Amino acid sequence: MKLTDLKTIAVTGLGTMGRGITQCLAAGGYEVRCYDAAETELKRAVPMIDAMQQTLVQAEMLTPNAAKDSLRRIRPFNDLAKCLEGAQLVIEAIPENLDLKLSFYSRIDQICRPDVVFASNTSGLSITRLAAATRRPEKVAGFHFWNPAHLMPLIEVTKGEKTSDDTAELLLALARRLGKKPILVRRDVPGFIGNRLQYAVFREALHLVQEGIASPEDVDTAMKAGPGIRYAFLGPLETADLGGLDVFTSISSYLFADLCADAKPPTCLTDLVKDGKLGVKAGRGFYEYGGETLSELLSTRDQKLIALLVALGKAE
């Protein structure tokens, strides 16, 4: 199947990521049939997608008429078989539980025509294992949006061991059609690319706090006021080229050996979890969140992301 043949897409799972993916697809002109087993998620889906779009309208990233038109292209279903009728591509965004996903892929494989492509929004589970639950492993690939999906440009297209080049190319082309910046993960590894980079930084950040080298506030400031600003427009390898590979080799020769290589999360993280300090949703994590609601914090995050995307767009 070529991108020009693709008209109808099903999204299964209408949590945070499923709603964002649905918005992107509908705004991109596709008929989107979406499913969730929970009636509450079905009822919340369209109003929350509308709220996402109003944020884009206010930022002049979407016109009011386009927002209305995209909502008309969304059809929620509480019956999986009916949702999948006529779908040419199924994007799975159900919870990150391998057994649950394996059972789900086996189920939809029985429902869908053999030519339907399956794409998983998993952030790091094995595409090869998911594909093995179907009779069409060549038509299964990763299609990982980043949160919040309606704003973040990155999509990771991951090939399993048997994913065909045609399947990968279809998803790469779709991502570009949606105005995203897709990358191809050529080999199926845990965490793909983005999360491997993100968790490498997270591990070192935790190590600095665990060892009393810096406070959480100073670790976060170091990233936000230092490499974080640069990484918005220069990747780590581009940064090395600009700084000089000889310089980076010299520093790597002594610093790599001293970086954290722990295989398990440190107690500065696990103790917080044991105490129920789970972050914003619990009102306390590394920081206290007493004054603002989750929706207010997310709104602030989105406004800052929009400002950054606009600034980067103008600088291109």
Secondary structure by P-SEA (a helix, b strand, c coil): cccccccbbbbccccaaaaaaaaaaaaaccbbbbbbccaaaaaaaaaaaaaaaaaaaaaccccaaaaaaaaaabbbbcccccccccccbbbbbccccaaaaaaaaaaaaacccccbbbbbccccccaaaaaaaccccccbbbbccccccccccbbbbbbcccccaaaaaaaaaaaaaacccccccccccccccaaaaaaaaaaaaaaaaaaccccaaaaaaaaaaccccccccccaaaaaaaacaaaaaaaaacccccccccccccaaaaaaaaaccccccccccccccccccaaaaaaaaaaaaaaaaaaaaaac
